[in-house]
Amino acid sequence: MFVLTARDYVVGADLDWIPRVSLDDFNDAQVSELVAKWLEKRDRKDFFGQLGSKPGMKTLLRVPLLATLTILIYRQTHNLPGNKTRLYETVVDLMISGWDIAKGIPRVSRLTSALKLAIVRRVAWSAHRGKMREFSRGLIAGELVNLNLKERIPVDMVLTELLENGMLHRAGDQYQFPHLSFQEYLAARDLLGDPRGRRLAGVLEKFLCGDEWWREVLEFYINLVGRQEEIYEWIERGERRAKDAPKWVIEERAGVLRSITSSSSSCLE
């Protein structure tokens, strides 16, 4: 028996004896082959021309999921995003607005894009806070109630829309985002609306003390904020507050975040 996952699903020292096999990233030839399968010949030159001016995207194209998303976005907009966060921002906004980005057609929507985005942000945050990759209809219904909308919207209507848009997938009686990275991006986007910063401070402290679950969320958050000096000060405050790990662990992980901040500032459009 074997288990196939997009990322490590269950980890821990007690499981180190289990053999793990990882797939390599795409090489240049494989990226070119994928682009050739998706784009007409006249568009390939422009695609790679834009790619040459956005070095941060070249690395992303080695990841099959990100390469596919990038090509789909190019097909719709004829523009390449500047980095991974801009890629997810564009994909999510298109999907939320009802575009089938694979087929290039719009879908009829009964709910506003702003409302659907608010719902998936809250669901993503709630699921990620609970360290869930799959979640129940009840969690979605609860977050719908928490939004305190003026008019009651049936949860079944919301689910139908989000499933049709591709923002959620059904797995038996559970639901999940198309990929964990969508959940991470949306959770980061929800943290932007944290007026007092309490949730954000908690996430930062958890990561600094060794909780790897929050790494991608914080990378997305740093890219979304985009204000380097403000982020550096925020990391420094987090270092002073963090107490539940050895000092060297906290310093090392703060260094990771500073490196992300430095890289993100050079990739912003």
N, C-alpha and C positions, 0 to 999 in steps of 0.2 A: 504494500500500500504506500502511496505517496500523496502529499498535499501540495497543490500548486497555488501560489499566491503572488500578487503583484508586489507585495512587500513582506518582510518577516511578520508573521501574524502572532505567533506565541514565541517569546524569547525568555531566556533566563539561564543561569549557570547550570541548573539541573538538566537542561535540555541541550547542552553543548555537545553531547555525544551523537546527536542526530546529524547525519550527513546533509549538507545544504549545497545545492547547485544553483548558481546564478547565471543568467544569460548576459552576454556581452552587449554593450551599446552598439548602435549602428556605426559602421565606418563610412567614409566619404562615398564610396561606391554604392553602398546600400541606401544612403540618403538620396543620392542622385537617381537611383532606380525608383524609389518611392515617389519622388517628385515627378518623374517621367510618367508614372502610372496615373497620377492625379491631374497633372496640368498639361494643357496643349503646348506644343512646341514653342509657339510665339510668346507664351507666358513664362516659360522656364528661364529665359535670359534675364527678364526683368526680376524674377524671383531671386535668382542668384546674385544679380546686380545689387538689389536691396540688401541681401544677406551680407555682402561684402562691406557695407557701410554700418552694419550692426553686429560687431564681433560677438557680443553677448549672446546672440541667438544661435550662433554656430554650435556651441556646446549643447544647447537645448535640443537641437535637431538630432542628436545622437540617441536621445530617449524616444522610443517609438511612439508613445502616447503624445508627447509634446510635438514631435515632428508631424504627426497626423493633424493635430489641432492647428498647428501653424499653417499647414497647407490649406486646410479648410477655411481658415480666416482669410488667407490670401485670395482664395477663390471668390470670397464674398466681397472683399474690400479692395483688393489689389494693393494692399499695404501690409508690411510686416510690423508686428509690435516690437517695441524696443527691448523687452526682457520678459521673463516668465510671468511676472505679476501683470504686466500689460496684456499678455496673451490670455490669461485667465479672465481678466477684467472684460476683454472684448468678447470672449466665448460666452461667458455667463450672461452678459448684457444682451447678446444676440439670442441666446436660448430663452431667456426670460421674456424677451419681446415677442417670442413666438416663431423665430426663424428655425427651420430645419437646416442646420449648416451643412449637413452632408448632401442634401438634395437641392439646397438653394431655394426653398420655397417658404413663404410665410404661412402660419397657421392662424385661424380665427381664435381670438382670445376673449374670454368673458371677464377676466380680471386685469387690472392695470399692472404694468411692469413694476411700478414702484411697490405695490402691495406684494406681488410675488417675491420680489427681491427681499423685502422686509421679512417675509415668512421664512424663506430658505436661509437667510442669515441667522435668524433666531434658532431655527432647527439645527443648523450646522454647529452653532455655539453650544447648544444644549447637548447634542450628541457627542461633540468632542470633549466637553467638560466631563462627561460620563465615560470617556474612553470607549465609545461605541462606534463601530463601523456600520452597524445595522441598527435600526430603531423602529419602534412601533407606531401604529396609527395614533395611539394615545399621546405619544410625545408631540406629534405634529398638531393634534387637536389642542393640547395644552398650550403650545406656543401661540396658536391662533387666538386663544382666549387671552393670553398675556399681552397681546398687542392692543387690547382695549379699543377695538374698532367700534365706530358709531353704529354700524349695521352688522348684524350677524351673518357670517358667510359659512355655509355648510362645509365641513371638512372634506366631504366627498367631492365637492366641486373643486376645492383646492388640489386635492390629490389627482383628480382627473387632468387638470391643467398641467401640473408639474410633471406628471407621467408622460403626457402628450408632448410637452416641451423637451423632454429628455433630461430635465433637471433631477428627477428621481427615477430610480429603478425599483421594481418590486422583486423581492426574494422570498417567496412563500407568503407568510403573513407579516413579513418585515419589509422595511424600505431602506434604501441606501442611495448615496450620490453616485454618479457615474464612475467616480474614482475617489479614493480617499483625499487626493490633492484638491478636489473641488470642495470637500468639506473643510479642509484646512484653509483654503483661500477665503471661503465665506465666513468662517469663524474669525479670521483676521479682519475681514471687512466689518464684522459686527463689533469688534473691539474698537474700531474708530468712533463708534457711537457711544463709548463708555465715558460719560461726562466727568466723573470723579476719578476715573482711572483705577478703581479698586480691582476690577477683574484683571485688567492688564498687569497691575503690580503683582497679583497672585500668579499669573502665568509666567511672568519674568522670573520670579523667585523659584518657581518649580523647575524651570529650565536650568537656571544657574546652579541649582542643587542636584542636578543630574537627571531630570525627567526628560528623556529624549522625545517623548510624544509631542511636545510643543515646538520642536525645532522649526518645522516648515511653517507653522502658523506665525511664528515670530519673524521668519524671513519675509513672508508675505506682508506682514504688518510694517516692517521696516521699509520695504519698497513702496507701500501705499503712502506712508507718511512723507518720506523723501526729504526730510529736513535733517541734515547730517548732525549739526551741532546739538539740536534738540534730542536726537536719539542718543548721542554720546553721553549727554547729561543724564538721561533716563537710565542708561545702562549703569552708570556710576552710582546713581542712587540705589539701584537694585543690588549692586555689590555690597553696599553698606548695610542693607537690610537683611540680606540672605545670611542665615545662621545654621541651617540644617545640613551642611556639608563641609568637608575640609576646605580650608582657604584656597588651596591650590586648585581644587576642582572648580570653585566659583570663579577664580581668576582665569582659568583656562577657558571656561565656557563664556565668560564675558568677552574674552579675546575672539571667540568664534563670532559673536554678535557684532563686535567692532569690525571684523573683517567683512561680514555681510554688508554692514552699513557703508564701508568704504567702497566695496564693489558696486553696490546699488546706485550710489551717487554718480558713478561714471557711466552707468547704463541708462539713466533716465533720459527720456526724450524731451 
